[in-house]
Amino acid sequence: MSAPAPVEAVFFDGHSARRHMLRVRPTDDGAGLALLAEGAEAEVVWPLSHVRRLPGEADRGMLTLTLHHDTGDETPRDPARLVLGDAQMIAWVLAYAPALDRRDLRRGTARRVVTRLAAAAAAFCVLFFVLLPRLALFLADRIPPETEVVLGQSVKQQIEWLLTVDGEQRALTCTGAEGAEALAIMRDRLTIGLDLPYPVDLVVFDHAMVNAFAAPGGHVVILRGLLDEAETPEEVAGVLAHELGHVAARDPLRAAMRSAGTAGLLSIVLGDFTGAALIAVMGEHVMNAAYSREAETAADGFAHDLLRTAQVDIAGLADFFDRLDRDGTGLPEYIATHPQTAGRADAARGEASDQGVTRPVLSGAEWMALRSICEG
């Protein structure tokens, strides 16, 4: 391509908004652009190897150029701008400028970016895994019981929604009158004399999952699948006593607050600030809560003491876990979310061996009514 004739172009010096008109031509050796401003005595040469195109030009018939220049910025560019409008000159520059679209970065920029990203990731991890859990525990210990009860009700409603099939909106709470009465007898037998900051709200949800869990504020949910799987009321009482151990220690509140803190941080990162999202995370976390080994051990010990005081056979708890662990190839939901070991079952049996006098927690008729609570 032959070198084009000199043309007029618009020049901005980068220090003011004033437009300057100047003449532009290819240098004699074809390696640059010679710029001559009106009234100037000498040309200024822009080497083609240093010429860069600015993206986003609104007029496709124009070409805006700048010059690679070592500055203190991360992107080393001269503030001056040269705007070409002559088609032949533009074609010549596009053909012979070797690095027109190169993205120039200051030396060491990549290292600084990686270092800063690593520092940001480390700060995020400290906040996510250290500060938020500690803050959650701090706040949980200072939430009034009445506030915890209201929070637990919201979480329980969210769990009920999560358990609906294909979005079918129906109440899952089982309302069989005789079954509800039997459930109240079991609850009262275990909680009499128990010092809790709120009454225990115990319900059965009509769902086939073998599970039971405690929500904040003394809300305890047993799923129908657990009643179907249990062979004696003592087995259900053992599971309930274990969940009451979590209630007494306020484990569900701490777990919910921890998940809410995590969800809040993710909401900030992802741009979701709705309270409903936090309650949803709380509900799912409570329903699938896997407490720490210390919390599970403490709940076991609490259950053993509670069953002993209520004269309910502690062996029912061990029998239930043993049978669930033997049935099927996969872990039942309650085993999966409340990790059990043979040692824990053996511990329950050991407690039962010297328990002394026990009494049935329900009569045969009451047990049949409880198992049929979702049919009424």
Secondary structure, 3 states (H helix, E strand, C coil): CCCCCCEEEEEECCCCCCCEEEEEEECCCCCEEEEEECCCCCCEEEEHHHEEECCCCCCCCCEEEEEECCCCCCCCECCCEEEECCHHHHHHHHHHCCCCCCCCCCCCHHHHHHHHHHHHHHHHHHHHHHHHHHHHHHHHCCCCHHHHHHHHHHHHHHHHHHCCCCCCCCCCECCCHHHHHHHHHHHHHHHCCCCCCCCCEEEEECCCCCCEEEEHHHEEEEEHHHHHHCCCHHHHHHHHHHHHHHHHHCHHHHHHHHHHHHHHHHHHHHCCCCHHHHHHHHHHHHHCCCCCHHHHHHHHHHHHHHHHHCCCCCHHHHHHHHHHHHCCCCCCHHHHHCCCCHHHHHHHHHHHHCCCCCCCCCCHHHHHHHHCCCCC
